[in-house]
Amino acid sequence: MMEKLRIADLNKIKIDDSFWNRYISLVKDVIIPYQWDVINDKVEGIEKSHSLMNFKIAAGREKGRFYGVVFQDTDVAKWLEAVAFSLASDPDQELMAQADEVIDIIGEAQQEDGYINTYFTIKEPGLRWTNLEEGHELYTAGHLMEAAVAYYKATGKRKFLDMICKFADLICEEFSEEKNGRGYPGHQEVEIGLIKLYEATGEERYIRQAKLFLDRRGVGENYFLWEEKQPKFKRIFPEFEGYLPLYSQSHKPVREQRTAEGHAVRAVYMYCAMADVAWKYQDKELLNVCEELWDNITKRRMYITGSIGSSGLLERFTTDYDLPNDSNYSETCASIGLALFGRRMAQITRDAKYVDVVERALYNTLLSGIAMDGKRFFYVNPLEVWPENCLPRTSKEHIKPVRQKWFGVACCPPNIARTLASLGEYIYFQDEGCLWLNLFISNKTEVALAGETVRVEVETRFPYDGKVRIHLESGNPIHGRLAVRIPEYAEGFTLYLDGAHIQEAVVEKGYAMLTLDQAEHLVELTFPLEPRIVHANPMVREDIGKVSILKGPVVYCAEETDNGGNLPAYYISGGAKLMEEYREDILGGTAVIRVEAKKAAGSWDGDQLYGEQGVSFEECMLTFVPYAYWGNRETGEMLVWIKELF
């Protein structure tokens, strides 16, 4: 395997982008303060979080009982990680002091041997490590590890990192071959955390432990089924009765898995760790497994929006091409996990096909998960919504037609926060002699390239148009390369280097490779970026005879707000002309797409449910807005896939 590409330094990336600014500006000004109020139980009208209070109780600062789900600590961990990413790009002494106080509380809650978990410290102190199936101890530890590494990288402060290293040392001891050579996490995440700790500290035992957890998974008698028979096992979630190992990807060894199964978030978090371990140990077999799993997801089990997990029951994958639009789960965290997996695969393989999917997930499902005010969230991201049938105690009860202020299980809101705060980590990769541009987001940064400090500026209005200007400047000739991603939708692209048209650009795995040999260069990439009508593979039964509208990676949808109700009654032609305009008065400014359509109608008596009369059609216009923005106006229907008129 080639050298793994590095992520560019987040501390040096300044994003100023016409598309992303509305969300990036929310992180520090709205999202982090709002989520701070949530974890401190200051937001009215939502289920109390109690997550920071749990730490205060465990620390001895307060009296009380543990409250919340078993993994409630992760709300605090992900808040700290979002703060860290925010501090990396925008230092703020007051915010840092707030985070330091939280870290002090966590430190006081840490047990003498290094253990950190408020549920098992306060509520079940005698049951540590006895329920890995449900207990989420290792999952919670993983999020604390990720937060500690991010905070250390952003601030240079070691206190949090040292605390978590002590916890990681305990885990390595507890799950050593000598003490517990069979155990592994019920919800994968600690593997990612351990690998990040290794990268930050150089301590090999951390990545070795991550590898051990992967190597043990699904080998021999299932650990969780064995665990259930032990005298100290205590059921936490009643719905886990009759546990299926497929749910946690523990049904077979990871090297034998070829299809994405079970809980979607667990799966993609595990695949992230598999990719990292494959590269570290130059394990081509494991990397091949990652590639096959990626192909299975993206070619058979992924929605057009980059979301995954088609079953509302157990938040899981089902079978190839089973992609229902009005009952899917498509958890926001799952798309974030898919983006993290794709980013790792792109770093290892240098193949832009992975970034194509990462981009799709970021521009659609990540953003649909959060309202434009930064204070409301979707956990579930369907592609079709009829508010009247989103009823409790039905098969649609997980579908919410309006974003929620928070959730009892609140993994998605802080996950969105940390992803938006770390968006700069997706824009660039680099190695010693080459800078790789992945995403078309206006920004300025500074990188070390071929021994020179190079200032880089990207200017673009993407995804509104397909023009990208990349300016590179250094004090001396650069003598390196620039790799510019050419997306799968950028057919007929043109590339200019310092004003000269490159007639035959060298494109390697989706990246145009340009040689740099001057102290200053201007690269201009242009590609047609028009809205287009897309069909699904006929094996996707839900979408046979339907079409969707995309522009670049952005999926569009129809809303009742613009078009009236009963959206499934509308038909458009697959060859219809798509008319695009930018509207400042809609959704804070966005490109909308209008198309001539027909709506099924007829003279039906209100009391008649069935009859032999035919359907007549009325001529009309349909308006589409970006899927990411749906639900930010009046509550109403939404539809991505529209029936095609032949």
PAROSE-925948 format. One record per residue (C-alpha): residue in one letter; x, y, z. Coordinates in nm, 2 decimals. Layout:
  residu       X       Y       Z
       A       X       Y       Z
...
***
This chain:
  residu       X       Y       Z
       M    0.00    0.00    0.00
       M    0.11    0.36   -0.07
       E    0.15    0.61    0.21
       K   -0.17    0.72    0.37
       L   -0.26    1.07    0.28
       R   -0.27    1.32    0.57
       I   -0.56    1.54    0.66
       A   -0.46    1.91    0.63
       D   -0.42    2.10    0.96
       L   -0.76    2.23    1.07
       N   -0.60    2.51    1.27
       K   -0.49    2.67    0.94
       I   -0.81    2.64    0.73
       K   -1.04    2.93    0.72
       I   -1.37    2.86    0.54
       D   -1.56    3.15    0.38
       D   -1.81    2.99    0.15
       S   -2.15    3.11    0.00
       F   -2.31    2.77    0.06
       W   -2.15    2.65    0.39
       N   -2.13    2.98    0.58
       R   -2.49    2.97    0.70
       Y   -2.40    2.65    0.88
       I   -2.04    2.71    0.98
       S   -2.14    3.04    1.14
       L   -2.40    2.86    1.35
       V   -2.14    2.62    1.51
       K   -1.98    2.87    1.75
       D   -2.26    3.13    1.77
       V   -2.56    2.90    1.81
       I   -2.51    2.52    1.80
       I   -2.24    2.50    2.07
       P   -2.41    2.74    2.31
       Y   -2.75    2.57    2.25
       Q   -2.61    2.22    2.31
       W   -2.43    2.36    2.62
       D   -2.77    2.47    2.75
       V   -2.91    2.12    2.67
       I   -2.65    1.93    2.86
       N   -2.70    2.17    3.15
       D   -3.08    2.11    3.14
       K   -3.16    2.48    3.06
       V   -3.38    2.42    2.75
       E   -3.75    2.40    2.82
       G   -3.98    2.16    2.65
       I   -3.74    1.88    2.60
       E   -3.65    1.56    2.79
       K   -3.38    1.65    3.04
       S   -3.02    1.55    2.94
       H   -2.87    1.55    3.28
       S   -2.54    1.44    3.11
       L   -2.32    1.71    3.28
       M   -2.50    1.66    3.61
       N   -2.42    1.29    3.59
       F   -2.05    1.38    3.58
       K   -2.09    1.63    3.87
       I   -2.25    1.35    4.08
       A   -1.98    1.10    3.99
       A   -1.72    1.37    4.08
       G   -1.88    1.43    4.42
       R   -1.97    1.79    4.34
       E   -2.35    1.71    4.35
       K   -2.58    1.46    4.51
       G   -2.83    1.26    4.31
       R   -2.91    0.96    4.09
       F   -2.79    0.88    3.74
       Y   -3.04    1.00    3.48
       G   -3.07    0.92    3.11
       V   -2.96    0.64    2.88
       V   -2.66    0.43    2.95
       F   -2.44    0.62    2.71
       Q   -2.55    0.97    2.83
       D   -2.18    1.07    2.88
       T   -2.13    1.08    2.50
       D   -2.34    1.40    2.48
       V   -2.07    1.58    2.68
       A   -1.79    1.41    2.49
       K   -1.91    1.51    2.15
       W   -1.99    1.87    2.28
       L   -1.62    1.89    2.38
       E   -1.51    1.75    2.05
       A   -1.72    2.01    1.86
       V   -1.57    2.28    2.09
       A   -1.22    2.16    2.01
       F   -1.27    2.18    1.64
       S   -1.42    2.52    1.68
       L   -1.13    2.64    1.88
       A   -0.89    2.50    1.62
       S   -1.03    2.73    1.35
       D   -1.15    3.02    1.57
       P   -0.97    3.05    1.91
       D   -1.18    3.18    2.19
       Q   -1.05    3.21    2.55
       E   -1.40    3.21    2.71
       L   -1.51    2.90    2.53
       M   -1.18    2.73    2.61
       A   -1.23    2.81    2.98
       Q   -1.58    2.66    2.97
       A   -1.44    2.35    2.81
       D   -1.15    2.33    3.07
       E   -1.41    2.34    3.35
       V   -1.60    2.05    3.20
       I   -1.26    1.86    3.16
       D   -1.19    1.93    3.53
       I   -1.53    1.78    3.62
       I   -1.46    1.47    3.41
       G   -1.12    1.44    3.58
       E   -1.28    1.45    3.92
       A   -1.53    1.18    3.81
       Q   -1.25    0.96    3.69
       Q   -1.19    0.66    3.92
       E   -0.85    0.58    4.08
       D   -0.77    0.31    3.82
       G   -0.86    0.54    3.53
       Y   -1.22    0.43    3.47
       I   -1.47    0.69    3.34
       N   -1.84    0.61    3.30
       T   -2.11    0.78    3.51
       Y   -2.37    0.51    3.46
       F   -2.15    0.24    3.61
       T   -1.99    0.47    3.86
       I   -2.32    0.60    4.00
       K   -2.58    0.34    3.93
       E   -2.41    0.00    3.88
       P   -2.06    0.02    4.03
       G   -2.03   -0.36    4.07
       L   -2.12   -0.44    3.71
       R   -1.83   -0.29    3.51
       W   -1.76   -0.48    3.18
       T   -2.03   -0.74    3.25
       N   -2.26   -0.63    2.97
       L   -2.06   -0.53    2.67
       E   -2.36   -0.62    2.46
       E   -2.57   -0.32    2.58
       G   -2.36   -0.13    2.83
       H   -2.18    0.10    2.58
       E   -1.89    0.14    2.82
       L   -1.64    0.11    2.53
       Y   -1.85    0.32    2.30
       T   -1.86    0.60    2.55
       A   -1.48    0.56    2.61
       G   -1.42    0.59    2.23
       H   -1.61    0.93    2.22
       L   -1.41    1.05    2.51
       M   -1.09    0.95    2.33
       E   -1.19    1.13    2.02
       A   -1.27    1.44    2.22
       A   -0.95    1.43    2.41
       V   -0.73    1.40    2.09
       A   -0.93    1.68    1.92
       Y   -0.88    1.91    2.23
       Y   -0.51    1.84    2.25
       K   -0.46    1.91    1.88
       A   -0.66    2.23    1.90
       T   -0.52    2.37    2.22
       G   -0.19    2.19    2.30
       K   -0.32    2.12    2.65
       R   -0.25    1.77    2.77
       K   -0.47    1.73    3.08
       F   -0.77    1.58    2.90
       L   -0.54    1.36    2.68
       D   -0.35    1.23    2.98
       M   -0.67    1.15    3.17
       I   -0.80    0.95    2.87
       C   -0.47    0.78    2.81
       K   -0.50    0.65    3.17
       F   -0.85    0.52    3.08
       A   -0.72    0.37    2.76
       D   -0.44    0.19    2.95
       L   -0.70    0.04    3.18
       I   -0.90   -0.08    2.88
       C   -0.59   -0.23    2.73
       E   -0.52   -0.42    3.05
       E   -0.88   -0.52    3.11
       F   -0.91   -0.66    2.75
       S   -0.56   -0.80    2.72
       E   -0.52   -1.16    2.60
       E   -0.44   -1.26    2.96
       K   -0.74   -1.10    3.13
       N   -1.02   -1.11    2.88
       G   -0.90   -1.24    2.55
       R   -1.25   -1.27    2.40
       G   -1.43   -0.94    2.48
       Y   -1.52   -0.67    2.23
       P   -1.76   -0.37    2.22
       G   -2.13   -0.41    2.16
       H   -2.14   -0.07    1.98
       Q   -1.82   -0.01    1.79
       E   -1.65    0.32    1.85
       V   -1.36    0.26    2.09
       E   -1.16    0.12    1.80
       I   -1.17    0.47    1.63
       G   -1.08    0.64    1.96
       L   -0.79    0.40    2.03
       I   -0.65    0.46    1.68
       K   -0.67    0.84    1.73
       L   -0.49    0.81    2.06
       Y   -0.22    0.61    1.89
       E   -0.19    0.87    1.62
       A   -0.16    1.15    1.88
       T    0.08    0.98    2.12
       G    0.26    0.72    1.92
       E    0.17    0.46    2.18
       E    0.15    0.13    1.98
       R   -0.06   -0.06    2.24
       Y   -0.36    0.15    2.16
       I   -0.38    0.05    1.80
       R   -0.29   -0.31    1.89
       Q   -0.59   -0.31    2.12
       A   -0.81   -0.18    1.84
       K   -0.69   -0.45    1.61
       L   -0.76   -0.71    1.89
       F   -1.12   -0.60    1.92
       L   -1.16   -0.64    1.54
       D   -0.98   -0.97    1.52
       R   -1.20   -1.12    1.80
       R   -1.53   -1.00    1.67
       G   -1.75   -1.29    1.55
       V   -1.49   -1.56    1.62
       G   -1.61   -1.88    1.79
       E   -1.90   -1.87    2.03
       N   -2.06   -1.53    2.01
       Y   -1.93   -1.33    2.30
       F   -2.26   -1.15    2.37
       L   -2.47   -1.47    2.38
       W   -2.21   -1.61    2.61
       E   -2.22   -1.30    2.82
       E   -2.60   -1.32    2.87
       K   -2.55   -1.65    3.05
       Q   -2.31   -1.52    3.31
       P   -2.43   -1.46    3.67
       K   -2.36   -1.08    3.67
       F   -2.53   -1.00    3.34
       K   -2.82   -0.76    3.39
       R   -3.04   -0.66    3.10
       I   -3.05   -0.29    3.02
       F   -3.27   -0.27    2.71
       P   -3.57   -0.51    2.71
       E   -3.58   -0.49    2.33
       F   -3.25   -0.68    2.32
       E   -3.42   -1.00    2.43
       G   -3.35   -1.26    2.16
       Y   -3.03   -1.08    2.06
       L   -2.92   -1.13    1.70
       P   -2.54   -1.11    1.65
       L   -2.61   -0.98    1.30
       Y   -2.73   -0.66    1.47
       S   -2.38   -0.58    1.60
       Q   -2.18   -0.73    1.31
       S   -2.06   -1.01    1.54
       H   -2.23   -1.28    1.34
       K   -1.90   -1.38    1.17
       P   -1.53   -1.27    1.17
       V   -1.48   -0.92    1.01
       R   -1.26   -1.07    0.74
       E   -1.55   -1.29    0.62
       Q   -1.81   -1.01    0.60
       R   -1.89   -0.90    0.25
       T   -2.23   -0.73    0.30
       A   -2.33   -0.44    0.52
       E   -2.55   -0.59    0.79
       G   -2.71   -0.49    1.12
       H   -2.72   -0.15    1.29
       A   -2.59    0.10    1.03
       V   -2.40    0.33    1.27
       R   -2.22    0.04    1.44
       A   -2.13   -0.10    1.10
       V   -1.97    0.21    0.95
       Y   -1.79    0.30    1.27
       M   -1.64   -0.05    1.26
       Y   -1.54   -0.02    0.89
       C   -1.36    0.31    0.97
       A   -1.14    0.12    1.22
       M   -1.10   -0.17    0.98
       A   -0.96    0.07    0.72
       D   -0.72    0.23    0.96
       V   -0.60   -0.10    1.09
       A   -0.56   -0.24    0.73
       W   -0.33    0.05    0.64
       K   -0.13    0.04    0.97
       Y   -0.06   -0.33    0.94
       Q   -0.05   -0.33    0.56
       D   -0.32   -0.59    0.56
       K   -0.44   -0.61    0.20
       E   -0.70   -0.88    0.28
       L   -0.87   -0.65    0.54
       L   -0.85   -0.36    0.30
       N   -1.02   -0.57    0.03
       V   -1.30   -0.65    0.27
       C   -1.34   -0.27    0.33
       E   -1.36   -0.22   -0.05
       E   -1.62   -0.49   -0.09
       L   -1.83   -0.36    0.20
       W   -1.81   -0.01    0.06
       D   -1.93   -0.13   -0.28
       N   -2.21   -0.33   -0.12
       I   -2.33   -0.01    0.06
       T   -2.29    0.24   -0.22
       K   -2.41    0.03   -0.51
       R   -2.69   -0.16   -0.34
       R   -2.79   -0.03    0.00
       M   -2.75    0.35   -0.01
       Y   -3.01    0.62   -0.07
       I   -2.96    0.88   -0.34
       T   -2.90    1.13   -0.05
       G   -2.61    0.94    0.08
       S   -2.81    0.80    0.37
       I   -2.80    0.44    0.49
       G   -3.01    0.21    0.71
       S   -3.34    0.13    0.55
       S   -3.52   -0.03    0.85
       G   -3.69    0.17    1.12
       L   -3.67   -0.14    1.34
       L   -3.32   -0.17    1.49
       E   -3.19    0.11    1.27
       R   -3.04   -0.14    1.03
       F   -2.95   -0.25    0.69
       T   -3.18   -0.50    0.53
       T   -3.11   -0.65    0.19
       D   -2.98   -0.53   -0.15
       Y   -3.20   -0.27   -0.32
       D   -3.45   -0.25   -0.03
       L   -3.47    0.13   -0.01
       P   -3.82    0.24    0.09
       N   -3.86    0.61    0.09
       D   -4.14    0.68    0.35
       S   -4.03    0.44    0.63
       N   -3.65    0.43    0.61
       Y   -3.45    0.52    0.91
       S   -3.14    0.68    0.75
       E   -3.00    0.80    1.08
       T   -2.80    1.12    1.06
       C   -2.51    0.95    1.25
       A   -2.50    0.67    0.99
       S   -2.43    0.92    0.71
       I   -2.17    1.09    0.92
       G   -2.01    0.75    0.98
       L   -2.03    0.67    0.61
       A   -1.85    1.00    0.53
       L   -1.58    0.91    0.79
       F   -1.54    0.57    0.63
       G   -1.52    0.71    0.28
       R   -1.26    0.97    0.39
       R   -1.04    0.70    0.53
       M   -1.07    0.49    0.21
       A   -0.98    0.79   -0.01
       Q   -0.68    0.86    0.21
       I   -0.55    0.51    0.17
       T   -0.64    0.44   -0.20
       R   -0.62    0.80   -0.34
       D   -0.94    0.72   -0.53
       A   -1.19    1.01   -0.57
       K   -1.49    0.76   -0.60
       Y   -1.50    0.76   -0.22
       V   -1.51    1.14   -0.20
       D   -1.80    1.15   -0.44
       V   -2.01    0.96   -0.18
       V   -1.87    1.16    0.11
       E   -1.97    1.48   -0.07
       R   -2.32    1.35   -0.13
       A   -2.37    1.26    0.24
       L   -2.24    1.60    0.35
       Y   -2.45    1.81    0.11
       N   -2.77    1.62    0.18
       T   -2.82    1.41    0.49
       L   -2.58    1.59    0.72
       L   -2.76    1.91    0.65
       S   -3.11    1.78    0.65
       G   -3.04    1.66    1.01
       I   -3.02    2.02    1.14
       A   -3.26    2.32    1.10
       M   -3.13    2.65    0.96
       D   -3.16    2.80    1.31
       G   -2.92    2.54    1.45
       K   -3.16    2.44    1.73
       R   -3.38    2.16    1.58
       F   -3.28    1.83    1.45
       F   -3.38    1.52    1.25
       Y   -3.26    1.18    1.38
       V   -3.43    1.01    1.09
       N   -3.41    1.13    0.73
       P   -3.68    0.99    0.51
       L   -3.72    1.07    0.14
       E   -4.10    1.10    0.15
       V   -4.31    1.24    0.43
       W   -4.69    1.26    0.48
       P   -4.73    1.42    0.82
       E   -5.08    1.28    0.88
       N   -4.96    0.92    0.88
       C   -4.65    0.97    1.10
       L   -4.85    0.83    1.39
       P   -4.73    0.69    1.73
       R   -4.74    0.31    1.76
       T   -4.74    0.25    1.39
       S   -4.47    0.15    1.14
       K   -4.41    0.53    1.08
       E   -4.38    0.64    1.44
       H   -4.00    0.70    1.39
       I   -4.07    0.95    1.11
       K   -4.09    1.31    1.23
       P   -4.24    1.57    1.00
       V   -4.08    1.85    1.20
       R   -3.73    1.87    1.35
       Q   -3.71    1.82    1.72
       K   -3.55    2.04    1.99
       W   -3.36    1.73    2.12
       F   -3.39    1.36    2.18
       G   -3.38    1.12    2.47
       V   -3.12    0.93    2.27
       A   -2.93    1.24    2.14
       C   -2.64    1.10    1.95
       C   -2.72    1.29    1.62
       P   -2.73    1.66    1.73
       P   -2.37    1.67    1.88
       N   -2.25    1.45    1.60
       I   -2.37    1.71    1.35
       A   -2.20    1.98    1.55
       R   -1.86    1.81    1.56
       T   -1.89    1.73    1.18
       L   -1.97    2.09    1.08
       A   -1.69    2.21    1.31
       S   -1.44    1.98    1.15
       L   -1.56    2.03    0.79
       G   -1.22    2.16    0.69
       E   -1.07    1.82    0.75
       Y   -1.26    1.69    0.44
       I   -1.14    1.96    0.20
       Y   -0.78    1.86    0.16
       F   -0.54    1.57    0.18
       Q   -0.17    1.59    0.14
       D    0.16    1.40    0.13
       E    0.51    1.53    0.12
       G    0.49    1.64   -0.25
       C    0.12    1.68   -0.34
       L   -0.18    1.86   -0.22
       W   -0.52    1.70   -0.29
       L   -0.83    1.91   -0.33
       N   -1.14    1.70   -0.25
       L   -1.43    1.94   -0.19
       F   -1.51    2.27   -0.36
       I   -1.55    2.49   -0.06
       S   -1.41    2.85   -0.06
       N   -1.13    2.87    0.19
       K   -0.78    2.99    0.27
       T   -0.51    2.77    0.42
       E   -0.14    2.72    0.45
       V    0.03    2.39    0.38
       A    0.39    2.25    0.38
       L    0.44    2.12    0.03
       A    0.77    1.98   -0.10
       G    0.96    2.17    0.17
       E    0.79    2.50    0.10
       T    0.52    2.69    0.29
       V    0.24    2.74    0.04
       R   -0.06    2.97    0.08
       V   -0.37    2.83   -0.09
       E   -0.69    3.00   -0.16
       V   -1.00    2.84   -0.32
       E   -1.28    3.05   -0.46
       T   -1.61    2.91   -0.58
       R   -1.98    2.94   -0.58
       F   -2.03    2.56   -0.59
       P   -2.28    2.40   -0.58
       Y   -2.46    2.69   -0.75
       D   -2.21    2.68   -1.05
       G   -1.92    2.47   -1.16
       K   -1.63    2.72   -1.15
       V   -1.34    2.67   -0.91
       R   -1.03    2.89   -0.88
       I   -0.73    2.77   -0.69
       H   -0.45    3.01   -0.62
       L   -0.12    2.89   -0.48
       E    0.16    3.11   -0.37
       S    0.50    3.06   -0.20
       G    0.82    3.25   -0.15
       N    1.01    3.00   -0.37
       P    0.92    2.77   -0.66
       I    0.70    2.50   -0.52
       H    0.82    2.19   -0.71
       G    0.53    1.97   -0.61
       R    0.19    1.86   -0.75
       L   -0.17    1.95   -0.71
       A   -0.44    1.69   -0.74
       V   -0.78    1.83   -0.82
       R   -1.09    1.60   -0.78
       I   -1.30    1.57   -1.09
       P   -1.64    1.45   -0.97
       E   -1.84    1.18   -1.15
       Y   -2.09    1.45   -1.25
       A   -1.83    1.69   -1.40
       E   -1.85    1.57   -1.76
       G   -1.69    1.79   -2.01
       F   -1.47    1.97   -1.76
       T   -1.20    2.22   -1.86
       L   -0.88    2.29   -1.67
       Y   -0.65    2.59   -1.70
       L   -0.31    2.63   -1.54
       D   -0.19    2.99   -1.53
       G   -0.42    3.08   -1.81
       A   -0.32    2.79   -2.04
       H   -0.58    2.54   -2.13
       I   -0.46    2.18   -2.05
       Q   -0.58    1.99   -2.35
       E   -0.54    1.64   -2.21
       A   -0.54    1.65   -1.83
       V   -0.38    1.35   -1.66
       V   -0.66    1.21   -1.44
       E   -0.57    0.94   -1.20
       K   -0.85    0.77   -1.00
       G   -1.07    1.08   -1.04
       Y   -0.80    1.34   -0.96
       A   -0.65    1.57   -1.23
       M   -0.27    1.57   -1.15
       L   -0.10    1.91   -1.21
       T    0.27    1.97   -1.19
       L    0.37    2.29   -0.99
       D    0.71    2.45   -1.07
       Q    0.67    2.82   -0.99
       A    0.63    3.03   -0.68
       E    0.28    3.12   -0.78
       H    0.01    2.93   -0.98
       L   -0.35    2.98   -1.07
       V   -0.56    2.67   -1.15
       E   -0.91    2.71   -1.29
       L   -1.15    2.42   -1.31
       T   -1.48    2.46   -1.49
       F   -1.75    2.20   -1.55
       P   -2.11    2.22   -1.66
       L   -2.33    2.21   -1.35
       E   -2.69    2.18   -1.46
       P   -2.98    2.02   -1.29
       R   -3.05    1.67   -1.42
       I   -3.31    1.40   -1.40
       V   -3.19    1.07   -1.25
       H   -3.34    0.72   -1.25
       A   -3.28    0.44   -1.00
       N   -3.17    0.09   -1.09
       P   -3.49   -0.11   -1.17
       M   -3.39   -0.35   -0.88
       V   -3.49   -0.07   -0.64
       R   -3.86   -0.16   -0.64
       E   -3.97    0.16   -0.46
       D   -3.83    0.38   -0.74
       I   -3.94    0.20   -1.05
       G   -4.12    0.44   -1.28
       K   -3.99    0.74   -1.08
       V   -3.73    1.01   -1.12
       S   -3.53    1.23   -0.89
       I   -3.37    1.57   -0.96
       L   -3.00    1.65   -0.88
       K   -2.76    1.93   -0.94
       G   -2.41    1.82   -0.87
       P   -2.43    1.63   -0.54
       V   -2.74    1.81   -0.43
       V   -3.06    1.62   -0.43
       Y   -3.38    1.82   -0.47
       C   -3.72    1.76   -0.33
       A   -4.08    1.89   -0.37
       E   -4.25    2.03   -0.06
       E   -4.62    2.09    0.00
       T   -4.53    2.45    0.09
       D   -4.46    2.52   -0.28
       N   -4.68    2.27   -0.46
       G   -4.99    2.18   -0.25
       G   -5.07    1.85   -0.10
       N   -5.09    1.49   -0.23
       L   -4.74    1.51   -0.39
       P   -4.75    1.15   -0.51
       A   -5.02    1.25   -0.75
       Y   -4.77    1.45   -0.96
       Y   -4.59    1.32   -1.27
       I   -4.31    1.47   -1.47
       S   -4.15    1.36   -1.79
       G   -3.80    1.21   -1.78
       G   -3.71    1.45   -2.07
       A   -3.87    1.75   -1.91
       K   -3.69    2.08   -1.92
       L   -3.56    2.18   -1.58
       M   -3.57    2.56   -1.52
       E   -3.34    2.68   -1.25
       E   -3.33    3.02   -1.07
       Y   -3.17    3.16   -0.76
       R   -3.43    3.29   -0.52
       E   -3.32    3.52   -0.24
       D   -3.67    3.51   -0.09
       I   -3.68    3.13   -0.04
       L   -3.50    2.96    0.25
       G   -3.25    3.24    0.30
       G   -3.14    3.22   -0.06
       T   -3.11    2.91   -0.27
       A   -3.13    2.77   -0.62
       V   -3.48    2.63   -0.69
       I   -3.58    2.42   -0.99
       R   -3.91    2.43   -1.16
       V   -4.05    2.18   -1.41
       E   -4.37    2.14   -1.61
       A   -4.58    1.86   -1.45
       K   -4.91    1.69   -1.45
       K   -5.13    1.61   -1.15
       A   -5.36    1.31   -1.14
       A   -5.72    1.44   -1.08
       G   -6.07    1.34   -1.18
       S   -6.43    1.38   -1.07
       W   -6.43    1.15   -0.77
       D   -6.71    1.17   -0.52
       G   -6.58    1.23   -0.17
       D   -6.76    0.91   -0.04
       Q   -6.63    0.69   -0.32
       L   -6.30    0.51   -0.24
       Y   -6.28    0.29   -0.55
       G   -6.43    0.30   -0.90
       E   -6.39    0.22   -1.27
       Q   -6.34    0.57   -1.40
       G   -6.00    0.67   -1.54
       V   -5.76    0.93   -1.42
       S   -5.74    1.27   -1.58
       F   -5.44    1.50   -1.55
       E   -5.41    1.87   -1.49
       E   -5.12    2.08   -1.62
       C   -4.92    2.25   -1.36
       M   -4.57    2.35   -1.25
       L   -4.37    2.18   -0.98
       T   -4.11    2.35   -0.77
       F   -3.81    2.17   -0.61
       V   -3.57    2.29   -0.33
       P   -3.26    2.13   -0.20
       Y   -3.34    1.82    0.01
       A   -3.11    1.95    0.29
       Y   -3.34    2.25    0.34
       W   -3.68    2.07    0.36
       G   -3.89    2.12    0.67
       N   -3.76    2.47    0.74
       R   -4.09    2.64    0.65
       E   -4.44    2.52    0.71
       T   -4.50    2.16    0.82
       G   -4.61    1.96    0.52
       E   -4.55    1.68    0.27
       M   -4.21    1.62    0.11
       L   -4.11    1.40   -0.18
       V   -3.78    1.32   -0.35
       W   -3.88    1.05   -0.61
       I   -4.16    1.17   -0.85
       K   -4.36    0.95   -1.08
       E   -4.24    0.96   -1.44
       L   -4.49    1.03   -1.71
       F   -4.43    0.82   -2.03
***
